[in-house]
């Protein structure tokens, strides 16, 4: 289902929807009301760079129903090119606003990703009557735009619990998997939202077909309205591709590090850094070994070329 209501701005060979975050939420809610599923991809400079030379990465962009710009360099390039995108729409922000929007419709989400629980209690599945994951203190529910500080306040206010299905005893699981903790915090911030399940697959799960099939089976059996898949590009897109065949009426969002942000395992950059295009610097300071090569040697030169070409493209037009 391609969303035709929005024009697309072409950057680096990729058409990006001229759509705001609020409009994304409205599109998804309306589509669900009409029984239509879909997929959202949130490309940044790194994803555009990969898609420019890798046909398999390009396929994930070409097959998406909504493509939104997650990166200020993309916004700047669109402005230089004379066809500005209205705003940045980051997966780490969409995970909150989509949850709040679906909560208003009493719909369900499934969360995949985050840090696996060390003792094997990585999944939250089963009927709501059998599992409780959120202990909401007075005044913990929030709404509206959530910045980095508010996300931290929600995380601090939420206590994650689990109910033993056999005895009914409640035990604290503050060391629960990242997906379970993220789901708890999304539920706290989104009145009416139902949690269909949450699972943090073990690292390398995709290499073992039995484990991969079990992860997918848990999601399919839950029949959620929307699935957040935070496994990084392109692994999350491959998981989504596999699940969509079985859940045609479900929406999927590949949200990268967003599950870790919501769980509180990684802190997102302050709002001023997000708006000024410096969130990459914050991420680099947090994970220098993992991100230095990608950001400095690969993505930065590509971003400069993207910005340099934008005015020439506008002059030719």
C-alpha positions as CSV (number, residue, x, y, z in Angstrom):
1,X,0.0,0.0,0.0
2,X,1.8,3.1,-1.2
3,X,0.5,6.3,0.4
4,X,-0.2,8.7,-2.5
5,X,-1.5,11.7,-0.5
6,X,2.0,13.1,0.1
7,X,4.6,14.4,-2.4
8,X,8.1,12.9,-2.3
9,X,11.3,14.8,-2.2
10,X,14.1,12.8,-4.0
11,X,17.5,12.8,-2.1
12,X,20.3,10.4,-3.1
13,X,17.9,8.5,-5.3
14,X,15.3,8.0,-2.6
15,X,11.9,9.5,-2.5
16,X,11.1,10.8,1.0
17,X,7.5,11.7,2.0
18,X,6.8,15.4,2.8
19,X,4.9,14.5,5.9
20,X,5.0,15.6,9.6
21,X,5.2,13.3,12.5
22,X,1.5,14.1,13.4
23,X,0.5,13.2,9.9
24,X,2.3,9.9,10.1
25,X,0.3,9.0,13.2
26,X,-2.9,10.1,11.5
27,X,-2.2,8.0,8.4
28,X,-1.5,4.9,10.5
29,X,-4.6,5.3,12.6
30,X,-6.8,5.8,9.5
31,X,-5.2,2.8,7.7
32,X,-5.8,0.5,10.7
33,X,-9.4,1.7,10.9
34,X,-9.8,0.5,7.3
35,X,-8.0,-2.8,7.9
36,X,-4.9,-1.8,5.9
37,X,-1.3,-2.6,7.1
38,X,1.9,-1.1,6.0
39,X,5.6,-0.4,6.7
40,X,7.4,2.8,7.7
41,X,11.1,3.2,7.2
42,X,13.1,6.1,8.7
43,X,16.2,6.6,6.6
44,X,19.1,8.7,7.8
45,X,22.4,9.5,6.1
46,X,23.8,6.0,6.8
47,X,20.8,4.2,5.2
48,X,20.8,6.5,2.1
49,X,24.6,5.9,1.7
50,X,24.1,2.1,1.8
51,X,21.2,2.2,-0.5
52,X,23.3,4.2,-3.1
53,X,25.5,1.2,-3.6
54,X,23.7,-1.9,-2.3
55,X,20.6,-3.2,-4.2
56,X,19.4,-5.2,-1.2
57,X,19.4,-2.0,1.0
58,X,17.6,-0.1,-1.9
59,X,14.9,-2.8,-1.9
60,X,13.9,-2.0,1.6
61,X,13.4,1.6,0.7
62,X,11.5,0.9,-2.5
63,X,9.1,-1.5,-0.7
64,X,8.2,0.9,2.1
65,X,4.7,2.6,2.3
66,X,6.0,5.6,4.2
67,X,9.6,6.9,4.0
68,X,10.3,9.7,6.5
69,X,13.6,11.6,7.1
70,X,15.4,10.7,10.3
71,X,18.4,13.0,10.1
72,X,18.9,16.8,9.9
73,X,21.3,16.6,6.9
74,X,18.3,15.3,4.9
75,X,16.2,18.2,6.0
76,X,19.0,20.6,5.1
77,X,19.5,19.1,1.7
78,X,15.8,19.3,0.9
79,X,15.9,23.0,1.8
80,X,18.9,23.7,-0.3
81,X,17.2,21.9,-3.2
82,X,14.2,24.2,-3.0
83,X,11.7,21.5,-2.0
84,X,11.9,21.5,1.8
85,X,10.7,18.6,4.0
86,X,8.5,19.9,6.7
87,X,10.4,18.3,9.6
88,X,12.6,15.5,10.9
89,X,10.6,12.4,11.7
90,X,12.8,10.2,13.9
91,X,12.0,6.6,14.8
92,X,13.1,7.3,18.3
93,X,10.3,9.9,18.5
94,X,7.7,8.0,16.4
95,X,7.8,5.1,18.9
96,X,6.2,7.5,21.5
97,X,3.8,9.3,19.3
98,X,2.5,6.3,17.5
99,X,2.0,4.5,20.8
100,X,0.0,7.5,22.1
101,X,-2.1,7.6,18.9
102,X,-2.8,3.9,19.0
103,X,-3.6,4.2,22.7
104,X,-6.5,6.6,21.8
105,X,-7.9,3.8,19.7
106,X,-7.3,1.0,22.3
107,X,-5.0,-0.7,19.9
108,X,-2.0,-3.0,20.5
109,X,1.7,-2.9,19.9
110,X,4.5,-5.5,20.0
111,X,8.0,-4.5,20.8
112,X,11.1,-6.3,19.3
113,X,14.6,-5.4,20.2
114,X,16.6,-4.1,23.1
115,X,19.0,-5.8,25.5
116,X,18.2,-9.5,26.0
117,X,17.6,-10.6,29.6
118,X,20.6,-12.5,30.9
119,X,18.6,-15.3,32.6
120,X,16.4,-16.2,29.6
121,X,13.3,-14.3,30.6
122,X,13.5,-12.3,27.4
123,X,9.9,-12.5,26.2
124,X,6.6,-11.1,27.3
125,X,3.8,-13.0,25.6
126,X,0.4,-14.6,26.5
127,X,-3.0,-13.2,27.2
128,X,-3.1,-10.0,29.3
129,X,-4.9,-11.8,32.1
130,X,-1.7,-13.9,32.6
131,X,0.9,-11.2,32.5
132,X,1.3,-7.9,34.2
133,X,4.3,-5.7,33.3
134,X,3.5,-2.2,34.5
135,X,3.1,-0.8,38.0
136,X,2.0,2.8,37.4
137,X,2.5,5.2,40.3
138,X,0.3,8.2,40.8
139,X,1.0,10.9,38.2
140,X,3.3,8.8,36.0
141,X,1.2,9.1,32.9
142,X,2.4,11.7,30.4
143,X,1.2,12.8,27.0
144,X,2.1,15.2,24.2
145,X,5.6,15.7,22.9
146,X,8.2,13.8,25.0
147,X,11.7,15.2,25.0
148,X,14.8,13.5,26.4
149,X,14.2,14.7,30.0
150,X,10.5,13.6,30.0
151,X,11.5,10.2,28.7
152,X,13.9,9.8,31.6
153,X,11.2,10.9,34.0
154,X,8.8,8.2,32.7
155,X,11.6,5.6,32.8
156,X,12.3,6.4,36.4
157,X,8.6,6.3,37.4
158,X,7.9,2.9,35.9
159,X,8.4,-0.2,37.9
160,X,8.4,-3.4,35.8
161,X,6.8,-6.5,37.3
162,X,6.0,-10.0,36.2
163,X,3.3,-12.4,37.4
164,X,4.0,-16.0,37.7
165,X,1.4,-17.8,35.7
166,X,1.2,-20.7,38.0
167,X,1.1,-19.1,41.4
168,X,0.0,-15.6,40.6
169,X,2.9,-14.2,42.7
170,X,4.3,-10.9,41.7
171,X,8.0,-10.6,41.4
172,X,10.1,-7.5,40.6
173,X,12.0,-7.8,37.3
174,X,13.9,-4.5,37.0
175,X,16.5,-6.6,35.1
176,X,13.9,-7.6,32.5
177,X,14.7,-7.5,28.9
178,X,15.0,-4.2,27.1
179,X,11.8,-4.9,25.1
180,X,9.8,-5.6,28.2
181,X,10.9,-2.5,30.0
182,X,10.3,-0.4,26.8
183,X,6.8,-1.8,26.5
184,X,6.1,-1.0,30.1
185,X,7.1,2.6,29.6
186,X,5.2,3.0,26.4
187,X,2.1,1.7,28.1
188,X,2.6,4.1,31.0
189,X,2.9,7.1,28.6
190,X,0.0,6.0,26.3
191,X,-3.3,5.6,28.1
192,X,-5.4,2.9,26.4
193,X,-2.5,1.2,24.7
194,X,-2.5,-2.6,24.8
195,X,0.8,-4.5,24.8
196,X,0.5,-7.6,22.6
197,X,4.0,-8.7,23.5
198,X,7.7,-7.8,23.9
199,X,10.7,-9.8,23.1
200,X,14.5,-9.2,23.0
201,X,15.9,-11.9,20.7
202,X,19.3,-13.2,21.6
203,X,22.2,-11.8,19.7
204,X,22.7,-13.7,16.4
205,X,19.2,-15.2,16.6
206,X,18.8,-14.7,12.8
207,X,21.6,-17.3,12.2
208,X,19.6,-20.1,13.9
209,X,16.4,-20.9,12.0
210,X,14.6,-22.5,14.9
211,X,15.2,-19.4,17.1
212,X,14.2,-17.1,14.2
213,X,11.0,-19.0,13.6
214,X,10.1,-18.9,17.3
215,X,10.6,-15.1,17.5
216,X,8.4,-14.7,14.4
217,X,5.8,-17.1,15.7
218,X,5.3,-15.2,18.9
219,X,4.6,-12.0,17.0
220,X,2.3,-13.6,14.5
221,X,0.3,-15.4,17.2
222,X,-0.2,-12.1,19.1
223,X,-1.8,-10.4,16.0
224,X,-0.7,-6.9,17.0
225,X,-1.9,-3.7,15.3
226,X,1.7,-2.3,15.1
227,X,5.1,-3.8,15.6
228,X,8.2,-1.8,16.6
229,X,11.3,-3.6,15.4
230,X,14.5,-2.1,16.9
231,X,17.3,-4.4,15.6
232,X,19.2,-2.0,13.4
233,X,19.2,-1.6,9.6
234,X,18.9,-3.9,7.6
235,X,18.3,-6.7,10.1
236,X,15.1,-5.2,11.3
237,X,13.8,-4.8,7.7
238,X,14.5,-8.5,7.0
239,X,12.5,-9.4,10.1
240,X,9.6,-7.1,9.0
241,X,9.7,-8.6,5.5
242,X,9.2,-12.1,7.0
243,X,6.4,-11.0,9.3
244,X,4.4,-9.0,6.8
245,X,3.5,-12.1,4.8
246,X,1.6,-13.3,7.8
247,X,0.2,-10.0,9.2
248,X,-1.1,-8.0,6.2
249,X,-3.2,-5.8,8.4
250,X,-0.4,-4.8,10.8
251,X,1.8,-1.8,10.6
252,X,5.6,-2.1,11.1
253,X,8.2,0.4,12.0
254,X,11.9,-0.3,11.8
255,X,13.1,1.9,14.7
256,X,16.8,1.2,15.2
257,X,18.0,2.2,18.7
258,X,14.6,3.5,19.8
259,X,13.8,0.5,21.9
260,X,17.1,1.0,23.8
261,X,16.2,4.7,24.3
262,X,12.7,3.9,25.6
263,X,14.0,1.1,27.9
264,X,16.5,3.6,29.4
265,X,19.6,1.6,28.4
266,X,20.9,4.3,26.1
267,X,20.1,8.0,26.7
268,X,19.1,10.0,23.7
269,X,20.7,13.4,23.0
270,X,19.1,16.5,24.5
271,X,16.4,18.2,22.4
272,X,18.7,21.1,21.4
273,X,21.2,18.6,19.9
274,X,18.5,16.8,18.0
275,X,17.2,20.0,16.5
276,X,20.6,21.4,15.6
277,X,21.7,18.2,13.8
278,X,24.2,17.2,16.5
279,X,22.6,14.0,17.7
280,X,25.2,12.0,15.9
281,X,27.9,13.6,18.0
282,X,26.1,12.5,21.2
283,X,25.7,9.0,19.8
284,X,29.4,9.0,18.9
285,X,30.4,10.0,22.4
286,X,28.3,7.2,23.9
287,X,29.5,4.4,21.5
288,X,32.8,5.6,19.9
289,X,34.2,2.2,19.1
290,X,31.1,1.0,17.2
291,X,30.2,4.3,15.5
292,X,33.5,6.2,14.8
293,X,34.2,4.5,11.4
294,X,30.7,4.7,10.2
295,X,30.0,8.3,11.2
296,X,33.4,9.9,10.4
297,X,34.8,7.9,7.5
298,X,31.7,6.8,5.7
299,X,28.6,8.9,6.6
300,X,30.2,12.4,6.9
301,X,31.7,12.4,3.4
302,X,28.4,11.2,1.9
303,X,26.4,13.9,3.8
304,X,28.7,16.6,2.5
305,X,28.2,15.3,-1.1
306,X,24.5,15.2,-0.6
307,X,24.4,18.8,0.6
308,X,26.8,20.0,-2.2
309,X,24.6,18.5,-4.9
310,X,21.3,19.8,-3.6
311,X,21.7,23.4,-5.0
312,X,22.8,22.2,-8.4
313,X,19.7,20.0,-8.6
314,X,17.5,22.9,-7.8
315,X,19.2,25.1,-10.4
316,X,18.7,22.4,-13.1
317,X,15.0,22.2,-12.1
